[in-house]
Amino acid sequence: MNSNVKYALFFLGGVVVGAIGASAVSRGKLDLKSMTTGLISRGLDVKDAVVAKVETVKENVDDLVAEARYEAEQRREKKGSSPA
């Protein structure tokens, strides 16, 4: 599919969804406050999950770096103590 056609379909889909949403809001059948509150709440949950995962990865990387430094130091000491 041509990229221009794809973008045109996305645009038309957005217009349709926007029109449906505007119609629902104008008729009063859509409670925006509770919907946005729920959406923000879910967004905060996702943010907390991502931050926790990033922290775990950071700790794992810090552990790997510490182990690598220890091994490098052990190799240096071993090289220095062996007769040349």
PDB file as gemmi writes it, atoms N, CA and C in Angstrom:
CRYST1    1.000    1.000    1.000  90.00  90.00  90.00 P 1                      
ATOM      1  N   MET A   1       0.849  -1.172   0.000  1.00  0.00           N  
ATOM      2  CA  MET A   1       0.000   0.000   0.000  1.00  0.00           C  
ATOM      3  C   MET A   1       0.894   1.233   0.000  1.00  0.00           C  
ATOM      4  N   ASN A   2       0.529   2.178  -0.805  1.00  0.00           N  
ATOM      5  CA  ASN A   2       1.259   3.429  -0.904  1.00  0.00           C  
ATOM      6  C   ASN A   2       1.194   4.167   0.435  1.00  0.00           C  
ATOM      7  N   SER A   3       2.300   4.799   0.836  1.00  0.00           N  
ATOM      8  CA  SER A   3       2.321   5.473   2.137  1.00  0.00           C  
ATOM      9  C   SER A   3       1.342   6.648   2.177  1.00  0.00           C  
ATOM     10  N   ASN A   4       1.142   7.317   1.049  1.00  0.00           N  
ATOM     11  CA  ASN A   4       0.183   8.430   1.028  1.00  0.00           C  
ATOM     12  C   ASN A   4      -1.233   7.933   1.288  1.00  0.00           C  
ATOM     13  N   VAL A   5      -1.570   6.791   0.727  1.00  0.00           N  
ATOM     14  CA  VAL A   5      -2.899   6.217   0.943  1.00  0.00           C  
ATOM     15  C   VAL A   5      -3.045   5.818   2.410  1.00  0.00           C  
ATOM     16  N   LYS A   6      -1.984   5.248   2.967  1.00  0.00           N  
ATOM     17  CA  LYS A   6      -2.027   4.836   4.364  1.00  0.00           C  
ATOM     18  C   LYS A   6      -2.256   6.045   5.281  1.00  0.00           C  
ATOM     19  N   TYR A   7      -1.512   7.125   5.022  1.00  0.00           N  
ATOM     20  CA  TYR A   7      -1.677   8.328   5.842  1.00  0.00           C  
ATOM     21  C   TYR A   7      -3.063   8.941   5.655  1.00  0.00           C  
ATOM     22  N   ALA A   8      -3.588   8.891   4.448  1.00  0.00           N  
ATOM     23  CA  ALA A   8      -4.925   9.421   4.200  1.00  0.00           C  
ATOM     24  C   ALA A   8      -5.973   8.613   4.963  1.00  0.00           C  
ATOM     25  N   LEU A   9      -5.801   7.285   5.004  1.00  0.00           N  
ATOM     26  CA  LEU A   9      -6.742   6.453   5.757  1.00  0.00           C  
ATOM     27  C   LEU A   9      -6.654   6.725   7.259  1.00  0.00           C  
ATOM     28  N   PHE A  10      -5.424   6.913   7.766  1.00  0.00           N  
ATOM     29  CA  PHE A  10      -5.278   7.271   9.183  1.00  0.00           C  
ATOM     30  C   PHE A  10      -5.963   8.597   9.479  1.00  0.00           C  
ATOM     31  N   PHE A  11      -5.784   9.570   8.595  1.00  0.00           N  
ATOM     32  CA  PHE A  11      -6.409  10.876   8.776  1.00  0.00           C  
ATOM     33  C   PHE A  11      -7.931  10.754   8.788  1.00  0.00           C  
ATOM     34  N   LEU A  12      -8.464  10.027   7.823  1.00  0.00           N  
ATOM     35  CA  LEU A  12      -9.918   9.858   7.755  1.00  0.00           C  
ATOM     36  C   LEU A  12     -10.440   9.105   8.984  1.00  0.00           C  
ATOM     37  N   GLY A  13      -9.705   8.108   9.440  1.00  0.00           N  
ATOM     38  CA  GLY A  13     -10.098   7.402  10.661  1.00  0.00           C  
ATOM     39  C   GLY A  13     -10.124   8.337  11.858  1.00  0.00           C  
ATOM     40  N   GLY A  14      -9.141   9.218  11.957  1.00  0.00           N  
ATOM     41  CA  GLY A  14      -9.115  10.197  13.046  1.00  0.00           C  
ATOM     42  C   GLY A  14     -10.285  11.162  12.978  1.00  0.00           C  
ATOM     43  N   VAL A  15     -10.631  11.574  11.768  1.00  0.00           N  
ATOM     44  CA  VAL A  15     -11.777  12.478  11.598  1.00  0.00           C  
ATOM     45  C   VAL A  15     -13.055  11.781  12.038  1.00  0.00           C  
ATOM     46  N   VAL A  16     -13.217  10.520  11.660  1.00  0.00           N  
ATOM     47  CA  VAL A  16     -14.419   9.771  12.036  1.00  0.00           C  
ATOM     48  C   VAL A  16     -14.504   9.613  13.547  1.00  0.00           C  
ATOM     49  N   VAL A  17     -13.388   9.215  14.177  1.00  0.00           N  
ATOM     50  CA  VAL A  17     -13.383   9.044  15.632  1.00  0.00           C  
ATOM     51  C   VAL A  17     -13.658  10.376  16.324  1.00  0.00           C  
ATOM     52  N   GLY A  18     -13.078  11.451  15.812  1.00  0.00           N  
ATOM     53  CA  GLY A  18     -13.332  12.773  16.380  1.00  0.00           C  
ATOM     54  C   GLY A  18     -14.781  13.191  16.255  1.00  0.00           C  
ATOM     55  N   ALA A  19     -15.375  12.909  15.121  1.00  0.00           N  
ATOM     56  CA  ALA A  19     -16.782  13.259  14.910  1.00  0.00           C  
ATOM     57  C   ALA A  19     -17.681  12.469  15.847  1.00  0.00           C  
ATOM     58  N   ILE A  20     -17.391  11.195  16.026  1.00  0.00           N  
ATOM     59  CA  ILE A  20     -18.186  10.372  16.950  1.00  0.00           C  
ATOM     60  C   ILE A  20     -18.038  10.889  18.374  1.00  0.00           C  
ATOM     61  N   GLY A  21     -16.814  11.221  18.758  1.00  0.00           N  
ATOM     62  CA  GLY A  21     -16.591  11.748  20.103  1.00  0.00           C  
ATOM     63  C   GLY A  21     -17.279  13.082  20.322  1.00  0.00           C  
ATOM     64  N   ALA A  22     -17.201  13.969  19.338  1.00  0.00           N  
ATOM     65  CA  ALA A  22     -17.867  15.266  19.455  1.00  0.00           C  
ATOM     66  C   ALA A  22     -19.376  15.094  19.556  1.00  0.00           C  
ATOM     67  N   SER A  23     -19.914  14.170  18.798  1.00  0.00           N  
ATOM     68  CA  SER A  23     -21.351  13.904  18.850  1.00  0.00           C  
ATOM     69  C   SER A  23     -21.756  13.382  20.232  1.00  0.00           C  
ATOM     70  N   ALA A  24     -20.967  12.461  20.779  1.00  0.00           N  
ATOM     71  CA  ALA A  24     -21.287  11.909  22.101  1.00  0.00           C  
ATOM     72  C   ALA A  24     -21.196  12.973  23.183  1.00  0.00           C  
ATOM     73  N   VAL A  25     -20.201  13.849  23.101  1.00  0.00           N  
ATOM     74  CA  VAL A  25     -20.046  14.909  24.102  1.00  0.00           C  
ATOM     75  C   VAL A  25     -21.200  15.899  24.001  1.00  0.00           C  
ATOM     76  N   SER A  26     -21.589  16.261  22.788  1.00  0.00           N  
ATOM     77  CA  SER A  26     -22.666  17.245  22.624  1.00  0.00           C  
ATOM     78  C   SER A  26     -24.004  16.704  23.113  1.00  0.00           C  
ATOM     79  N   ARG A  27     -24.195  15.393  23.066  1.00  0.00           N  
ATOM     80  CA  ARG A  27     -25.440  14.791  23.548  1.00  0.00           C  
ATOM     81  C   ARG A  27     -25.400  14.519  25.051  1.00  0.00           C  
ATOM     82  N   GLY A  28     -24.255  14.707  25.639  1.00  0.00           N  
ATOM     83  CA  GLY A  28     -24.134  14.513  27.083  1.00  0.00           C  
ATOM     84  C   GLY A  28     -24.027  13.057  27.495  1.00  0.00           C  
ATOM     85  N   LYS A  29     -23.726  12.175  26.583  1.00  0.00           N  
ATOM     86  CA  LYS A  29     -23.647  10.759  26.901  1.00  0.00           C  
ATOM     87  C   LYS A  29     -22.231  10.321  27.265  1.00  0.00           C  
ATOM     88  N   LEU A  30     -21.333  11.263  27.311  1.00  0.00           N  
ATOM     89  CA  LEU A  30     -19.940  10.936  27.578  1.00  0.00           C  
ATOM     90  C   LEU A  30     -19.467  11.772  28.752  1.00  0.00           C  
ATOM     91  N   ASP A  31     -19.096  11.100  29.847  1.00  0.00           N  
ATOM     92  CA  ASP A  31     -18.621  11.805  31.028  1.00  0.00           C  
ATOM     93  C   ASP A  31     -17.105  11.937  30.923  1.00  0.00           C  
ATOM     94  N   LEU A  32     -16.661  13.106  30.494  1.00  0.00           N  
ATOM     95  CA  LEU A  32     -15.237  13.303  30.251  1.00  0.00           C  
ATOM     96  C   LEU A  32     -14.410  13.284  31.525  1.00  0.00           C  
ATOM     97  N   LYS A  33     -14.951  13.808  32.615  1.00  0.00           N  
ATOM     98  CA  LYS A  33     -14.169  13.895  33.844  1.00  0.00           C  
ATOM     99  C   LYS A  33     -13.792  12.505  34.361  1.00  0.00           C  
ATOM    100  N   SER A  34     -14.748  11.598  34.443  1.00  0.00           N  
ATOM    101  CA  SER A  34     -14.430  10.270  34.953  1.00  0.00           C  
ATOM    102  C   SER A  34     -13.538   9.509  33.969  1.00  0.00           C  
ATOM    103  N   MET A  35     -13.749   9.740  32.669  1.00  0.00           N  
ATOM    104  CA  MET A  35     -12.924   9.058  31.680  1.00  0.00           C  
ATOM    105  C   MET A  35     -11.478   9.559  31.734  1.00  0.00           C  
ATOM    106  N   THR A  36     -11.287  10.866  31.842  1.00  0.00           N  
ATOM    107  CA  THR A  36      -9.924  11.391  31.906  1.00  0.00           C  
ATOM    108  C   THR A  36      -9.258  11.029  33.223  1.00  0.00           C  
ATOM    109  N   THR A  37     -10.020  10.983  34.305  1.00  0.00           N  
ATOM    110  CA  THR A  37      -9.458  10.575  35.587  1.00  0.00           C  
ATOM    111  C   THR A  37      -8.965   9.132  35.518  1.00  0.00           C  
ATOM    112  N   GLY A  38      -9.765   8.272  34.935  1.00  0.00           N  
ATOM    113  CA  GLY A  38      -9.355   6.875  34.768  1.00  0.00           C  
ATOM    114  C   GLY A  38      -8.145   6.746  33.869  1.00  0.00           C  
ATOM    115  N   LEU A  39      -8.119   7.521  32.800  1.00  0.00           N  
ATOM    116  CA  LEU A  39      -6.998   7.473  31.872  1.00  0.00           C  
ATOM    117  C   LEU A  39      -5.708   7.949  32.543  1.00  0.00           C  
ATOM    118  N   ILE A  40      -5.788   9.029  33.280  1.00  0.00           N  
ATOM    119  CA  ILE A  40      -4.608   9.537  33.983  1.00  0.00           C  
ATOM    120  C   ILE A  40      -4.159   8.548  35.047  1.00  0.00           C  
ATOM    121  N   SER A  41      -5.112   7.948  35.744  1.00  0.00           N  
ATOM    122  CA  SER A  41      -4.776   6.949  36.763  1.00  0.00           C  
ATOM    123  C   SER A  41      -4.029   5.772  36.151  1.00  0.00           C  
ATOM    124  N   ARG A  42      -4.509   5.282  35.034  1.00  0.00           N  
ATOM    125  CA  ARG A  42      -3.826   4.170  34.344  1.00  0.00           C  
ATOM    126  C   ARG A  42      -2.449   4.604  33.851  1.00  0.00           C  
ATOM    127  N   GLY A  43      -2.349   5.835  33.385  1.00  0.00           N  
ATOM    128  CA  GLY A  43      -1.056   6.357  32.943  1.00  0.00           C  
ATOM    129  C   GLY A  43      -0.051   6.402  34.081  1.00  0.00           C  
ATOM    130  N   LEU A  44      -0.514   6.794  35.264  1.00  0.00           N  
ATOM    131  CA  LEU A  44       0.372   6.818  36.432  1.00  0.00           C  
ATOM    132  C   LEU A  44       0.794   5.407  36.823  1.00  0.00           C  
ATOM    133  N   ASP A  45      -0.118   4.442  36.703  1.00  0.00           N  
ATOM    134  CA  ASP A  45       0.242   3.047  36.980  1.00  0.00           C  
ATOM    135  C   ASP A  45       1.323   2.556  36.025  1.00  0.00           C  
ATOM    136  N   VAL A  46       1.172   2.901  34.753  1.00  0.00           N  
ATOM    137  CA  VAL A  46       2.169   2.501  33.757  1.00  0.00           C  
ATOM    138  C   VAL A  46       3.509   3.166  34.064  1.00  0.00           C  
ATOM    139  N   LYS A  47       3.456   4.450  34.411  1.00  0.00           N  
ATOM    140  CA  LYS A  47       4.694   5.177  34.742  1.00  0.00           C  
ATOM    141  C   LYS A  47       5.407   4.515  35.911  1.00  0.00           C  
ATOM    142  N   ASP A  48       4.660   4.158  36.953  1.00  0.00           N  
ATOM    143  CA  ASP A  48       5.265   3.505  38.117  1.00  0.00           C  
ATOM    144  C   ASP A  48       5.886   2.164  37.751  1.00  0.00           C  
ATOM    145  N   ALA A  49       5.205   1.416  36.893  1.00  0.00           N  
ATOM    146  CA  ALA A  49       5.738   0.119  36.464  1.00  0.00           C  
ATOM    147  C   ALA A  49       7.017   0.296  35.657  1.00  0.00           C  
ATOM    148  N   VAL A  50       7.035   1.292  34.783  1.00  0.00           N  
ATOM    149  CA  VAL A  50       8.225   1.540  33.970  1.00  0.00           C  
ATOM    150  C   VAL A  50       9.381   2.003  34.841  1.00  0.00           C  
ATOM    151  N   VAL A  51       9.109   2.887  35.795  1.00  0.00           N  
ATOM    152  CA  VAL A  51      10.166   3.371  36.689  1.00  0.00           C  
ATOM    153  C   VAL A  51      10.739   2.214  37.508  1.00  0.00           C  
ATOM    154  N   ALA A  52       9.885   1.328  37.984  1.00  0.00           N  
ATOM    155  CA  ALA A  52      10.358   0.175  38.749  1.00  0.00           C  
ATOM    156  C   ALA A  52      11.224  -0.729  37.883  1.00  0.00           C  
ATOM    157  N   LYS A  53      10.814  -0.956  36.644  1.00  0.00           N  
ATOM    158  CA  LYS A  53      11.592  -1.801  35.735  1.00  0.00           C  
ATOM    159  C   LYS A  53      12.938  -1.160  35.414  1.00  0.00           C  
ATOM    160  N   VAL A  54      12.943   0.141  35.182  1.00  0.00           N  
ATOM    161  CA  VAL A  54      14.191   0.850  34.895  1.00  0.00           C  
ATOM    162  C   VAL A  54      15.126   0.772  36.091  1.00  0.00           C  
ATOM    163  N   GLU A  55      14.584   0.910  37.280  1.00  0.00           N  
ATOM    164  CA  GLU A  55      15.406   0.821  38.492  1.00  0.00           C  
ATOM    165  C   GLU A  55      16.025  -0.570  38.633  1.00  0.00           C  
ATOM    166  N   THR A  56      15.253  -1.600  38.332  1.00  0.00           N  
ATOM    167  CA  THR A  56      15.769  -2.973  38.390  1.00  0.00           C  
ATOM    168  C   THR A  56      16.893  -3.170  37.381  1.00  0.00           C  
ATOM    169  N   VAL A  57      16.687  -2.685  36.173  1.00  0.00           N  
ATOM    170  CA  VAL A  57      17.721  -2.803  35.138  1.00  0.00           C  
ATOM    171  C   VAL A  57      18.971  -2.041  35.555  1.00  0.00           C  
ATOM    172  N   LYS A  58      18.787  -0.855  36.115  1.00  0.00           N  
ATOM    173  CA  LYS A  58      19.932  -0.044  36.570  1.00  0.00           C  
ATOM    174  C   LYS A  58      20.722  -0.784  37.642  1.00  0.00           C  
ATOM    175  N   GLU A  59      20.028  -1.393  38.586  1.00  0.00           N  
ATOM    176  CA  GLU A  59      20.709  -2.144  39.630  1.00  0.00           C  
ATOM    177  C   GLU A  59      21.480  -3.327  39.047  1.00  0.00           C  
ATOM    178  N   ASN A  60      20.880  -4.022  38.088  1.00  0.00           N  
ATOM    179  CA  ASN A  60      21.560  -5.150  37.448  1.00  0.00           C  
ATOM    180  C   ASN A  60      22.809  -4.699  36.699  1.00  0.00           C  
ATOM    181  N   VAL A  61      22.721  -3.581  36.007  1.00  0.00           N  
ATOM    182  CA  VAL A  61      23.885  -3.060  35.291  1.00  0.00           C  
ATOM    183  C   VAL A  61      24.972  -2.642  36.276  1.00  0.00           C  
ATOM    184  N   ASP A  62      24.584  -2.003  37.377  1.00  0.00           N  
ATOM    185  CA  ASP A  62      25.563  -1.626  38.393  1.00  0.00           C  
ATOM    186  C   ASP A  62      26.266  -2.855  38.954  1.00  0.00           C  
ATOM    187  N   ASP A  63      25.522  -3.936  39.187  1.00  0.00           N  
ATOM    188  CA  ASP A  63      26.123  -5.180  39.678  1.00  0.00           C  
ATOM    189  C   ASP A  63      27.111  -5.752  38.660  1.00  0.00           C  
ATOM    190  N   LEU A  64      26.725  -5.745  37.400  1.00  0.00           N  
ATOM    191  CA  LEU A  64      27.613  -6.262  36.355  1.00  0.00           C  
ATOM    192  C   LEU A  64      28.897  -5.445  36.255  1.00  0.00           C  
ATOM    193  N   VAL A  65      28.772  -4.132  36.341  1.00  0.00           N  
ATOM    194  CA  VAL A  65      29.954  -3.271  36.274  1.00  0.00           C  
ATOM    195  C   VAL A  65      30.865  -3.532  37.473  1.00  0.00           C  
ATOM    196  N   ALA A  66      30.293  -3.685  38.651  1.00  0.00           N  
ATOM    197  CA  ALA A  66      31.108  -3.964  39.841  1.00  0.00           C  
ATOM    198  C   ALA A  66      31.825  -5.299  39.710  1.00  0.00           C  
ATOM    199  N   GLU A  67      31.129  -6.315  39.210  1.00  0.00           N  
ATOM    200  CA  GLU A  67      31.761  -7.616  39.009  1.00  0.00           C  
ATOM    201  C   GLU A  67      32.875  -7.538  37.965  1.00  0.00           C  
ATOM    202  N   ALA A  68      32.657  -6.798  36.895  1.00  0.00           N  
ATOM    203  CA  ALA A  68      33.669  -6.652  35.849  1.00  0.00           C  
ATOM    204  C   ALA A  68      34.896  -5.927  36.392  1.00  0.00           C  
ATOM    205  N   ARG A  69      34.678  -4.896  37.199  1.00  0.00           N  
ATOM    206  CA  ARG A  69      35.816  -4.181  37.794  1.00  0.00           C  
ATOM    207  C   ARG A  69      36.602  -5.096  38.722  1.00  0.00           C  
ATOM    208  N   TYR A  70      35.896  -5.916  39.490  1.00  0.00           N  
ATOM    209  CA  TYR A  70      36.565  -6.839  40.404  1.00  0.00           C  
ATOM    210  C   TYR A  70      37.405  -7.853  39.626  1.00  0.00           C  
ATOM    211  N   GLU A  71      36.828  -8.401  38.563  1.00  0.00           N  
ATOM    212  CA  GLU A  71      37.575  -9.361  37.748  1.00  0.00           C  
ATOM    213  C   GLU A  71      38.785  -8.719  37.088  1.00  0.00           C  
ATOM    214  N   ALA A  72      38.624  -7.481  36.601  1.00  0.00           N  
ATOM    215  CA  ALA A  72      39.750  -6.780  35.980  1.00  0.00           C  
ATOM    216  C   ALA A  72      40.855  -6.542  37.008  1.00  0.00           C  
ATOM    217  N   GLU A  73      40.481  -6.179  38.212  1.00  0.00           N  
ATOM    218  CA  GLU A  73      41.465  -5.956  39.280  1.00  0.00           C  
ATOM    219  C   GLU A  73      42.172  -7.264  39.629  1.00  0.00           C  
ATOM    220  N   GLN A  74      41.436  -8.359  39.664  1.00  0.00           N  
ATOM    221  CA  GLN A  74      42.048  -9.659  39.948  1.00  0.00           C  
ATOM    222  C   GLN A  74      43.051 -10.035  38.861  1.00  0.00           C  
ATOM    223  N   ARG A  75      42.732  -9.787  37.599  1.00  0.00           N  
ATOM    224  CA  ARG A  75      43.658 -10.080  36.505  1.00  0.00           C  
ATOM    225  C   ARG A  75      44.911  -9.227  36.607  1.00  0.00           C  
ATOM    226  N   ARG A  76      44.746  -7.940  36.950  1.00  0.00           N  
ATOM    227  CA  ARG A  76      45.905  -7.056  37.100  1.00  0.00           C  
ATOM    228  C   ARG A  76      46.820  -7.539  38.217  1.00  0.00           C  
ATOM    229  N   GLU A  77      46.213  -7.940  39.334  1.00  0.00           N  
ATOM    230  CA  GLU A  77      47.020  -8.429  40.451  1.00  0.00           C  
ATOM    231  C   GLU A  77      47.737  -9.722  40.073  1.00  0.00           C  
ATOM    232  N   LYS A  78      47.063 -10.570  39.344  1.00  0.00           N  
ATOM    233  CA  LYS A  78      47.654 -11.847  38.923  1.00  0.00           C  
ATOM    234  C   LYS A  78      48.812 -11.610  37.963  1.00  0.00           C  
ATOM    235  N   LYS A  79      48.668 -10.666  37.048  1.00  0.00           N  
ATOM    236  CA  LYS A  79      49.737 -10.325  36.113  1.00  0.00           C  
ATOM    237  C   LYS A  79      50.942  -9.737  36.853  1.00  0.00           C  
ATOM    238  N   GLY A  80      50.673  -8.903  37.821  1.00  0.00           N  
ATOM    239  CA  GLY A  80      51.743  -8.240  38.560  1.00  0.00           C  
ATOM    240  C   GLY A  80      52.520  -9.187  39.432  1.00  0.00           C  
ATOM    241  N   SER A  81      51.896 -10.243  39.962  1.00  0.00           N  
ATOM    242  CA  SER A  81      52.576 -11.163  40.882  1.00  0.00           C  
ATOM    243  C   SER A  81      53.293 -12.291  40.168  1.00  0.00           C  
ATOM    244  N   SER A  82      52.942 -12.583  38.901  1.00  0.00           N  
ATOM    245  CA  SER A  82      53.592 -13.686  38.204  1.00  0.00           C  
ATOM    246  C   SER A  82      54.945 -13.238  37.668  1.00  0.00           C  
ATOM    247  N   PRO A  83      55.934 -14.153  37.663  1.00  0.00           N  
ATOM    248  CA  PRO A  83      57.244 -13.784  37.137  1.00  0.00           C  
ATOM    249  C   PRO A  83      57.192 -13.563  35.631  1.00  0.00           C  
ATOM    250  N   ALA A  84      57.909 -12.552  35.190  1.00  0.00           N  
ATOM    251  CA  ALA A  84      57.874 -12.199  33.771  1.00  0.00           C  
ATOM    252  C   ALA A  84      58.986 -12.848  33.003  1.00  0.00           C  
TER     253      ALA A  84                                                      
END                                                                             
